[in-house]
Amino acid sequence: MGVDAVLYRRVRAGAARRPPAYVSIEVVADPRDVLLDLLKRVRGGGRTPLLDRVDPLGELVVDAGQVPQLLTELRGLAEAAAAPAEVDQVRRLARLARRCQESRDVEIRFEGD
């Protein structure tokens, strides 16, 4: 039961009664629960308030405006990472976040199982 981080791009603006449409453009998968286990270790410590809201059974949407906070929290998460797989997962998430920061029509969704 991992938490995947998915970068979505808006492909159609929402009309009066239609929500915007999004397409997935990149995925940082977590099939071995590496991110989930790391988040459990740091949760509630005060350094990752945004990431503390990641739900292993739900979804957390992070838009481009929240990316600076996400990048700050990922730096703290990198400090807590011990195993090489954790370090790699945080590095991949940071790359995804920087990509999100480059465009206002994208968002990251942390999607639980």
mmCIF file of the C-alpha atoms, coordinates in Angstrom:
data_MODEL
# 
_entry.id   MODEL 
# 
loop_
_atom_site.group_PDB 
_atom_site.id 
_atom_site.type_symbol 
_atom_site.label_atom_id 
_atom_site.label_alt_id 
_atom_site.label_comp_id 
_atom_site.label_asym_id 
_atom_site.label_entity_id 
_atom_site.label_seq_id 
_atom_site.pdbx_PDB_ins_code 
_atom_site.Cartn_x 
_atom_site.Cartn_y 
_atom_site.Cartn_z 
_atom_site.occupancy 
_atom_site.B_iso_or_equiv 
_atom_site.pdbx_formal_charge 
_atom_site.auth_seq_id 
_atom_site.auth_comp_id 
_atom_site.auth_asym_id 
_atom_site.auth_atom_id 
_atom_site.pdbx_PDB_model_num 
ATOM 1   C CA . MET A 1 1   ? 0.000   0.000  0.000   1.00 0.00 ? 1   MET A CA 1 
ATOM 2   C CA . GLY A 1 2   ? 2.352   2.720  -1.222  1.00 0.00 ? 2   GLY A CA 1 
ATOM 3   C CA . VAL A 1 3   ? 1.805   6.357  -2.069  1.00 0.00 ? 3   VAL A CA 1 
ATOM 4   C CA . ASP A 1 4   ? 2.584   7.310  -5.654  1.00 0.00 ? 4   ASP A CA 1 
ATOM 5   C CA . ALA A 1 5   ? 3.371   10.906 -6.632  1.00 0.00 ? 5   ALA A CA 1 
ATOM 6   C CA . VAL A 1 6   ? 1.847   11.756 -9.993  1.00 0.00 ? 6   VAL A CA 1 
ATOM 7   C CA . LEU A 1 7   ? 2.456   14.913 -12.008 1.00 0.00 ? 7   LEU A CA 1 
ATOM 8   C CA . TYR A 1 8   ? -0.688  15.985 -13.850 1.00 0.00 ? 8   TYR A CA 1 
ATOM 9   C CA . ARG A 1 9   ? -1.079  18.648 -16.541 1.00 0.00 ? 9   ARG A CA 1 
ATOM 10  C CA . ARG A 1 10  ? -4.354  20.476 -17.086 1.00 0.00 ? 10  ARG A CA 1 
ATOM 11  C CA . VAL A 1 11  ? -5.421  19.879 -20.687 1.00 0.00 ? 11  VAL A CA 1 
ATOM 12  C CA . ARG A 1 12  ? -8.818  21.580 -20.573 1.00 0.00 ? 12  ARG A CA 1 
ATOM 13  C CA . ALA A 1 13  ? -10.013 24.444 -18.436 1.00 0.00 ? 13  ALA A CA 1 
ATOM 14  C CA . GLY A 1 14  ? -13.245 23.867 -16.583 1.00 0.00 ? 14  GLY A CA 1 
ATOM 15  C CA . ALA A 1 15  ? -16.336 25.362 -18.199 1.00 0.00 ? 15  ALA A CA 1 
ATOM 16  C CA . ALA A 1 16  ? -19.448 26.419 -16.320 1.00 0.00 ? 16  ALA A CA 1 
ATOM 17  C CA . ARG A 1 17  ? -20.515 22.876 -15.467 1.00 0.00 ? 17  ARG A CA 1 
ATOM 18  C CA . ARG A 1 18  ? -17.479 20.859 -16.433 1.00 0.00 ? 18  ARG A CA 1 
ATOM 19  C CA . PRO A 1 19  ? -14.472 20.378 -14.202 1.00 0.00 ? 19  PRO A CA 1 
ATOM 20  C CA . PRO A 1 20  ? -11.010 20.836 -15.706 1.00 0.00 ? 20  PRO A CA 1 
ATOM 21  C CA . ALA A 1 21  ? -9.457  17.782 -17.351 1.00 0.00 ? 21  ALA A CA 1 
ATOM 22  C CA . TYR A 1 22  ? -6.001  16.514 -16.418 1.00 0.00 ? 22  TYR A CA 1 
ATOM 23  C CA . VAL A 1 23  ? -3.602  14.006 -17.908 1.00 0.00 ? 23  VAL A CA 1 
ATOM 24  C CA . SER A 1 24  ? -0.824  12.176 -16.056 1.00 0.00 ? 24  SER A CA 1 
ATOM 25  C CA . ILE A 1 25  ? 2.615   13.063 -17.415 1.00 0.00 ? 25  ILE A CA 1 
ATOM 26  C CA . GLU A 1 26  ? 5.031   11.495 -14.902 1.00 0.00 ? 26  GLU A CA 1 
ATOM 27  C CA . VAL A 1 27  ? 4.801   9.066  -11.982 1.00 0.00 ? 27  VAL A CA 1 
ATOM 28  C CA . VAL A 1 28  ? 7.111   8.451  -9.039  1.00 0.00 ? 28  VAL A CA 1 
ATOM 29  C CA . ALA A 1 29  ? 5.799   5.080  -7.911  1.00 0.00 ? 29  ALA A CA 1 
ATOM 30  C CA . ASP A 1 30  ? 6.150   3.694  -4.391  1.00 0.00 ? 30  ASP A CA 1 
ATOM 31  C CA . PRO A 1 31  ? 5.445   -0.038 -4.794  1.00 0.00 ? 31  PRO A CA 1 
ATOM 32  C CA . ARG A 1 32  ? 7.597   -1.025 -1.785  1.00 0.00 ? 32  ARG A CA 1 
ATOM 33  C CA . ASP A 1 33  ? 6.173   1.638  0.577   1.00 0.00 ? 33  ASP A CA 1 
ATOM 34  C CA . VAL A 1 34  ? 9.512   3.449  0.795   1.00 0.00 ? 34  VAL A CA 1 
ATOM 35  C CA . LEU A 1 35  ? 7.922   6.903  0.857   1.00 0.00 ? 35  LEU A CA 1 
ATOM 36  C CA . LEU A 1 36  ? 5.103   5.803  3.111   1.00 0.00 ? 36  LEU A CA 1 
ATOM 37  C CA . ASP A 1 37  ? 7.481   4.319  5.695   1.00 0.00 ? 37  ASP A CA 1 
ATOM 38  C CA . LEU A 1 38  ? 9.680   7.433  5.625   1.00 0.00 ? 38  LEU A CA 1 
ATOM 39  C CA . LEU A 1 39  ? 6.671   9.718  6.067   1.00 0.00 ? 39  LEU A CA 1 
ATOM 40  C CA . LYS A 1 40  ? 5.488   7.663  9.037   1.00 0.00 ? 40  LYS A CA 1 
ATOM 41  C CA . ARG A 1 41  ? 8.868   8.191  10.730  1.00 0.00 ? 41  ARG A CA 1 
ATOM 42  C CA . VAL A 1 42  ? 8.799   11.994 10.396  1.00 0.00 ? 42  VAL A CA 1 
ATOM 43  C CA . ARG A 1 43  ? 5.045   12.611 10.776  1.00 0.00 ? 43  ARG A CA 1 
ATOM 44  C CA . GLY A 1 44  ? 4.109   15.046 13.501  1.00 0.00 ? 44  GLY A CA 1 
ATOM 45  C CA . GLY A 1 45  ? 7.630   16.337 14.054  1.00 0.00 ? 45  GLY A CA 1 
ATOM 46  C CA . GLY A 1 46  ? 6.705   19.810 12.812  1.00 0.00 ? 46  GLY A CA 1 
ATOM 47  C CA . ARG A 1 47  ? 9.106   19.845 9.863   1.00 0.00 ? 47  ARG A CA 1 
ATOM 48  C CA . THR A 1 48  ? 6.733   18.423 7.234   1.00 0.00 ? 48  THR A CA 1 
ATOM 49  C CA . PRO A 1 49  ? 3.219   19.879 7.738   1.00 0.00 ? 49  PRO A CA 1 
ATOM 50  C CA . LEU A 1 50  ? 2.294   19.511 4.067   1.00 0.00 ? 50  LEU A CA 1 
ATOM 51  C CA . LEU A 1 51  ? 3.631   15.974 3.745   1.00 0.00 ? 51  LEU A CA 1 
ATOM 52  C CA . ASP A 1 52  ? 2.012   15.064 7.075   1.00 0.00 ? 52  ASP A CA 1 
ATOM 53  C CA . ARG A 1 53  ? -1.297  15.319 5.188   1.00 0.00 ? 53  ARG A CA 1 
ATOM 54  C CA . VAL A 1 54  ? -0.392  12.521 2.751   1.00 0.00 ? 54  VAL A CA 1 
ATOM 55  C CA . ASP A 1 55  ? -3.054  9.824  3.166   1.00 0.00 ? 55  ASP A CA 1 
ATOM 56  C CA . PRO A 1 56  ? -2.130  6.226  2.294   1.00 0.00 ? 56  PRO A CA 1 
ATOM 57  C CA . LEU A 1 57  ? -5.770  5.626  1.342   1.00 0.00 ? 57  LEU A CA 1 
ATOM 58  C CA . GLY A 1 58  ? -6.577  8.987  -0.232  1.00 0.00 ? 58  GLY A CA 1 
ATOM 59  C CA . GLU A 1 59  ? -5.185  11.809 -2.299  1.00 0.00 ? 59  GLU A CA 1 
ATOM 60  C CA . LEU A 1 60  ? -3.305  15.013 -1.539  1.00 0.00 ? 60  LEU A CA 1 
ATOM 61  C CA . VAL A 1 61  ? -3.115  17.635 -4.301  1.00 0.00 ? 61  VAL A CA 1 
ATOM 62  C CA . VAL A 1 62  ? -0.101  19.974 -4.325  1.00 0.00 ? 62  VAL A CA 1 
ATOM 63  C CA . ASP A 1 63  ? -0.364  22.781 -6.860  1.00 0.00 ? 63  ASP A CA 1 
ATOM 64  C CA . ALA A 1 64  ? 2.512   24.803 -8.302  1.00 0.00 ? 64  ALA A CA 1 
ATOM 65  C CA . GLY A 1 65  ? 2.049   27.493 -5.648  1.00 0.00 ? 65  GLY A CA 1 
ATOM 66  C CA . GLN A 1 66  ? 2.745   24.976 -2.866  1.00 0.00 ? 66  GLN A CA 1 
ATOM 67  C CA . VAL A 1 67  ? 5.886   23.564 -4.476  1.00 0.00 ? 67  VAL A CA 1 
ATOM 68  C CA . PRO A 1 68  ? 8.340   25.847 -2.610  1.00 0.00 ? 68  PRO A CA 1 
ATOM 69  C CA . GLN A 1 69  ? 6.996   24.485 0.684   1.00 0.00 ? 69  GLN A CA 1 
ATOM 70  C CA . LEU A 1 70  ? 7.114   20.934 -0.687  1.00 0.00 ? 70  LEU A CA 1 
ATOM 71  C CA . LEU A 1 71  ? 10.752  21.364 -1.733  1.00 0.00 ? 71  LEU A CA 1 
ATOM 72  C CA . THR A 1 72  ? 11.649  22.665 1.727   1.00 0.00 ? 72  THR A CA 1 
ATOM 73  C CA . GLU A 1 73  ? 9.948   19.682 3.342   1.00 0.00 ? 73  GLU A CA 1 
ATOM 74  C CA . LEU A 1 74  ? 11.655  17.271 0.950   1.00 0.00 ? 74  LEU A CA 1 
ATOM 75  C CA . ARG A 1 75  ? 15.040  18.642 2.057   1.00 0.00 ? 75  ARG A CA 1 
ATOM 76  C CA . GLY A 1 76  ? 14.068  17.781 5.635   1.00 0.00 ? 76  GLY A CA 1 
ATOM 77  C CA . LEU A 1 77  ? 12.841  14.388 4.507   1.00 0.00 ? 77  LEU A CA 1 
ATOM 78  C CA . ALA A 1 78  ? 16.197  13.777 2.805   1.00 0.00 ? 78  ALA A CA 1 
ATOM 79  C CA . GLU A 1 79  ? 17.933  14.393 6.125   1.00 0.00 ? 79  GLU A CA 1 
ATOM 80  C CA . ALA A 1 80  ? 15.762  11.703 7.745   1.00 0.00 ? 80  ALA A CA 1 
ATOM 81  C CA . ALA A 1 81  ? 16.330  9.231  4.903   1.00 0.00 ? 81  ALA A CA 1 
ATOM 82  C CA . ALA A 1 82  ? 18.654  6.432  5.950   1.00 0.00 ? 82  ALA A CA 1 
ATOM 83  C CA . ALA A 1 83  ? 18.454  3.710  3.317   1.00 0.00 ? 83  ALA A CA 1 
ATOM 84  C CA . PRO A 1 84  ? 19.625  4.244  -0.265  1.00 0.00 ? 84  PRO A CA 1 
ATOM 85  C CA . ALA A 1 85  ? 16.085  3.527  -1.506  1.00 0.00 ? 85  ALA A CA 1 
ATOM 86  C CA . GLU A 1 86  ? 14.743  6.354  0.691   1.00 0.00 ? 86  GLU A CA 1 
ATOM 87  C CA . VAL A 1 87  ? 17.378  8.795  -0.546  1.00 0.00 ? 87  VAL A CA 1 
ATOM 88  C CA . ASP A 1 88  ? 16.556  7.866  -4.142  1.00 0.00 ? 88  ASP A CA 1 
ATOM 89  C CA . GLN A 1 89  ? 12.804  8.240  -3.584  1.00 0.00 ? 89  GLN A CA 1 
ATOM 90  C CA . VAL A 1 90  ? 13.229  11.724 -2.088  1.00 0.00 ? 90  VAL A CA 1 
ATOM 91  C CA . ARG A 1 91  ? 15.554  12.728 -4.943  1.00 0.00 ? 91  ARG A CA 1 
ATOM 92  C CA . ARG A 1 92  ? 12.979  11.596 -7.518  1.00 0.00 ? 92  ARG A CA 1 
ATOM 93  C CA . LEU A 1 93  ? 10.208  13.478 -5.703  1.00 0.00 ? 93  LEU A CA 1 
ATOM 94  C CA . ALA A 1 94  ? 12.302  16.655 -5.623  1.00 0.00 ? 94  ALA A CA 1 
ATOM 95  C CA . ARG A 1 95  ? 12.889  16.376 -9.370  1.00 0.00 ? 95  ARG A CA 1 
ATOM 96  C CA . LEU A 1 96  ? 9.135   15.988 -9.890  1.00 0.00 ? 96  LEU A CA 1 
ATOM 97  C CA . ALA A 1 97  ? 8.460   19.018 -7.675  1.00 0.00 ? 97  ALA A CA 1 
ATOM 98  C CA . ARG A 1 98  ? 10.949  21.173 -9.588  1.00 0.00 ? 98  ARG A CA 1 
ATOM 99  C CA . ARG A 1 99  ? 9.250   20.147 -12.817 1.00 0.00 ? 99  ARG A CA 1 
ATOM 100 C CA . CYS A 1 100 ? 5.905   21.187 -11.316 1.00 0.00 ? 100 CYS A CA 1 
ATOM 101 C CA . GLN A 1 101 ? 7.356   24.545 -10.331 1.00 0.00 ? 101 GLN A CA 1 
ATOM 102 C CA . GLU A 1 102 ? 8.165   25.329 -13.964 1.00 0.00 ? 102 GLU A CA 1 
ATOM 103 C CA . SER A 1 103 ? 4.536   25.545 -15.090 1.00 0.00 ? 103 SER A CA 1 
ATOM 104 C CA . ARG A 1 104 ? 1.295   26.833 -13.582 1.00 0.00 ? 104 ARG A CA 1 
ATOM 105 C CA . ASP A 1 105 ? -0.878  24.280 -15.397 1.00 0.00 ? 105 ASP A CA 1 
ATOM 106 C CA . VAL A 1 106 ? 0.454   21.273 -13.479 1.00 0.00 ? 106 VAL A CA 1 
ATOM 107 C CA . GLU A 1 107 ? -0.037  19.738 -10.054 1.00 0.00 ? 107 GLU A CA 1 
ATOM 108 C CA . ILE A 1 108 ? 1.313   16.834 -8.060  1.00 0.00 ? 108 ILE A CA 1 
ATOM 109 C CA . ARG A 1 109 ? -1.081  14.351 -6.534  1.00 0.00 ? 109 ARG A CA 1 
ATOM 110 C CA . PHE A 1 110 ? 0.081   12.005 -3.823  1.00 0.00 ? 110 PHE A CA 1 
ATOM 111 C CA . GLU A 1 111 ? -2.205  9.037  -4.468  1.00 0.00 ? 111 GLU A CA 1 
ATOM 112 C CA . GLY A 1 112 ? -2.677  6.281  -1.928  1.00 0.00 ? 112 GLY A CA 1 
ATOM 113 C CA . ASP A 1 113 ? -3.881  2.782  -2.747  1.00 0.00 ? 113 ASP A CA 1 
# 
